[in-house]
Every structure is written in C-alpha cells, then in structure tokens.
Amino acid sequence: MAEDLITVKELKMHFPLQKGLLDNLLAREKLSVRAVDGVSFSIKKGEVLGLVGESGSGKTTTGRMILKLLEPTSGEVFYNGRSIFSYSKNEMEKLREKMQIIFQDPYASLSPRMSIGKAISHPLKIHALYDKQEAKQVCLAMMEKVGLSPASFLYKKYPHQLSGGQRQRVVIARALVTRPDFVVADEPIAMADVSVRAMILELMIKLKKEFDLTYLFITHDLATCKYICDRLAIMYLGRIVEIGPLAEVFKNPVHPYTATLLDAVPVPDPTYKRTHPIPKGEIPSAINPPPGCRFNPRCNLAEKSCREHDPELARVGEDHFVACPVMSTRLRS
Amino acid sequence: MNNIILDIQDLKVQFPINIGTVRAVDGVSLKLKQGEVMGLVGESGCGKSTLGFSILRLLRTPGRIASGRIFYHGRDIVGMSEKEVLKLRGRRIAMIFQDPLTSLNPLFSVGRQFVETLQTHEKGINKKEAIARAESMLESLGISKERLQEFPHQMSGGMRQRIMIGMGLILNPDLLIADEPTTSLDVIVEAQFLDLLADLCRKFNLTIILITHNLGNVAQLADRITVMYGGTLAEVGPAGDIFHTPLHPYTQGLLASIPNIKLDQPELTPMEGSPPDLVNPPSGCVFHPRCPQAMEICTRQRPPAFQKNGHQVNCWLYR
C-alpha cells in the first residue's frame, strides 16, 4: 500500500472580524469567521482526493493552508511525514518546487505583460534550477506535454492572444515545470468553456500518470469528480462530513448532506427525476455556525442529540468515514 | 398560427470593433410558442446572451442589429421606436441576469425597489397597493413578506436571485428571458431555483427563454432546446430528442464531453479544437474545422435548416 504523501491534522482557520472602537470599549465578544474548523485527512502517493463543497464550505482555504499560502490558526500539515510548519524559510522555498497549485481563473492568474514562455519558465528562474538555455528547453518540452504546440511558436505569445483552454494549459504547465509531486488544483475547469472542460480534465489525468502526481482536486462539481478522483471528502461549513472511496460515496452516500448534494447535481437527461426533495434554505454563516452538527437545521433526520453534540467522523465501511451518528447507528442495526 | 409569441427571422447582430466586425449573431431564425420553456444552450461567445439582449433591444454599444426581424405577438421589435420598446421592457418582456448582486440596488430596501418598479410602469398605483402586490409576489417565491424591508446585502445569493425573478414578474409579463440565472448559485440552491422557475411558469403562464451553458439545467426544465454555435443555430428540437438522439455533430460532441453523474461512462470524450473567432469566422459551416464528419461542401457553403425527425438541424449531413 502506498504511503501518505500529505497528512492534515485538525486544521483550523479562523479569520477574525475587524472590531470597531465601540466593540473594544464595551469589551464585546470577539467574532471570527470559522472558515475551516478542524479538518483532518491524508492523501496517499499517486492518489487524487476530491475536496467537494459549496461556496463557503472552506475547501479553498484548506487547499491554501496545505501549501502554506495561508498560516492556519491551528493544526498541522505533514509532507512526507514532516510538518511543513517546521521548515525554515529556505527549506520551504525548496519545498515549493514539490508542491504547486493550479488556480481557477486562467485570466487572473497569468500576468498580461509576461509572454507565456516567460510565465512558464518563471518558476525555473525563481528556483534557479537550470541555466537560461536549459530552462527554455525544459519549458518548451513542458509546453508540448500540455498540448501547447507548436511550442516554439506559442512561446512568445501573450495571454490575450490565447483561447481560454490554452490559457489553462499555460497555468498547468507553469505548475508542473518544477516537477512537483503534489498539486492542489483549485476548481481548474470551472472557468473553461463546456467543450474545453473535458479536454483539460483528460490532460490532468494524462499528466498525473506521466509525472506520477498526487492531486488535491478542489471542486463544487461532483459530476467531474467521477472522472478523476479516487477518493472524495465532502465539506460543509468548515468540516468534513464524509470521506471515502469515490465509488462508495457515490453509490452509498451516508451523510444526509452528501445524499442531498449528489441528488441536486443537474443531470443532462430530461427523463431523469430526482429521488429526494431538495432541502430548503442555504448554507448558514460561518460566523455563528449552528451548535452540534452544522447541518442539523436543514437535515430531515435531525434529532435532539444532533443539536447538542458535535459529531466526529466514524468508520462506516472500508476507508469510509462519516460524521453523522444518526446514520451510523442506523447502519449498524 | 396564433400561439406564436416570438418569431425571430434571420437576425444578425454585429459589434464593429477596431479589428473588424464581430458577428455575434449571424442569421438566426427561431419561433417560440406561448407557454413553452425554450432552453438556449451554447458555450461562451456563441451569441446566446446577445440574442437574448437583442430581443429587448438592450445591446450595448457598439452592438447593433444589422438585419432581421423580431416579431413579438406579430409586432416587429426591431422597427419600433425607443418609446415603444420601453413599453415592452419589464411590462411584457422581462429579463433576469446572471448576477443578482449587481442587478439590485444596494442602497434601497428590496420593498422600495419593488414599489419603484411598479410606480414607474403603472401610473396611478399608490404605495399601499404596490406593497400589497410585492407581498403577494414574495409569497409565491417562498419568501416571508417581512423581508421586504431588508437590503440586498442582508439576503443570501439564492434569495436575491428569487427577488430578481419576482421583480421581473411583478408587472405580469408573458415572456421571461433568463440569462444564466443559476450560474452564481450553488448546486442545492440552483436546484431549488429551477424548481421555483418551473412552478412560476405554470402559475403565471409564462413563456421562458432559459439561456445557459449548463445542459443539466435545461434538461430538467426545457420543453424545447436550441443549440447555438459561433453565432448560428446548430440544432433546434424537443428536449428529449436533443438529449437522446442529437443529430448535429456539435450537439453530439457537446453531450459526449459533459459529465453525467448518473451514467456509467468511465471517461469523457473531449471535443477537439476551440470555439471560432467571430471576427473572421470559418467559411461555410462555422463548425467545420472541429467537425469529425466535415465534408467538402461544409467548407464552402453555410448549411441551411433541414428538417429531420421533428428537429431543425443546420448540417449538410441531413440534406
């Protein structure tokens, strides 16, 4: 069995809300947005973990903390068994070669004033991995690999001269040019055109095999997970409510929120009818999350205990964990 | 036929810009029946939103309707004076947009925005009546009437989008153009909103043009579907047929490349190439450079609309 490449333990990110003078004078309680509130999971080498949730569930914040792009309030992230917060600045710089990120918006994440050849070889320059001539060769080779061909022709182009799909390929090439082994892909296809999405997804799968990559695939779209992820972690209001192998979660979703989410996915088939009613209401504010299980106000299985006790992830099957005591008890009996 | 509410004939919309003319909509003809939900599907840049905007004559400069006719209940919108169009906007034809936050005024309470809409369009309505109308509208949207006093920022995204549609419907229009109404919403809220839209369609006897790039959305709601590509029509047909027996190679490619969570399809089949440049569109059929079945004639001549199995398909394969 492959070993864990990334382990996340009890990660929390609370963004404090700015207090006014009056709040200070009256010594009012400090408020914070609990974007991520105690998240633990691990990703094996060569695995694709899908981190799924609605906006505001904390999935992007989690991804950024794993790369230390955000300093967490508490918790640990281990890369190959060593906490990344124990790395010195120099060591961390070295580690960044191995951990990269693909952003959602290929329009905002590329400098309009940098030719794409420059953009892609920029990480090589920062990490001083090759001399100038070699760097160009490495960059050109990577461009061919991501389907930016003819590379020598596109090398001098600027982002505005490329299509949306090509830009996303540039972003991918830039992330992979330092040969990382772990990549956080934050909604990599959300901005792409419908007909281009499948192409980007296929490219990511191909590159994963070729470069032996491990992905954290952050998305709000469960349907795309089906084609790339090995395991799924479902987030709701800063917590993981269910985590398990993709096929298992799709076939037997245990947490009521997972079931709802799966059911709400629009199906491109007019004859398809939903099996569950869609719950009312929306994801509540992360400033004052509901006590107990955070999903309880919208859950039709909620019992009194759900409002009182914060549920922990409990094992319900092979590698399958769910934070819902009601369902776990039902499954056991 | 009397029940044709909208009849678009050979519409061309162009945007002259410094490097040439963008042919955003290039010869589109489409008929809409009263009470039907028409899904208008395509990728970004295919002209679907431009088509929607031109029905209300809301094109932004330098966009202009170059030629063609849009008959609404038999009257040509293209030839109308600005004053006449004003009478249609909101009152007869309503439009809701993608982002409810930028479409609502942040400085006024939602109630005040309802009242303003009513008082602008219906002379002589007093404030009390207007508020009563707004309250009953909120009820059909599933929002408690107390929230009329709230401001847009106090509401969630889903609720704002419901307010938007309420404001669109308060003047009792019979045609609603919804431009990507659920794109900024999360899946669960999106499903709620689509259910509401279906409900309102029956209740108010609405005809809806649902503009979207999400084929899953239209599948749930639309009676008929129009697929656009590069400013032209690719295929028009009943929703069931479009999904189960698509004829146009573009529709087929699009359906094979989108994920379907309920299907046992292990991988997607991506479509080659990218959408066309509308300043210099390809000769003949705009889809031919990406089409796996392109023939010699496709490179030369734009395909007209052919009728096949109850679809309209603009493709030489069905000559």
Interface residues (C-beta under 8 A of the other chain):
Chain A: E54 S55 S163 G164 G165 Q166 D193 V194 S195 V196 R197 A198 M199 L201 E202 H220 D221 L222 A223 T224 K226 Y227 F250 T260 L261 L262 D263 A264 V265 P266 V267 P268 D269 P270 T271 Y272 R274 I278 P279 K280 E282 I283
Chain B: E43 S44 G45 S156 G157 G158 M159 D186 V187 I188 V189 E190 A191 Q192 L194 D195 H213 N214 L215 G216 N217 A219 Q220 A222 A239 G240 F243 H244 G253 L254 L255 S257 I258 P259 N260 I261 K262 P266 E267 L268 T269 P270 M271 S274 P275
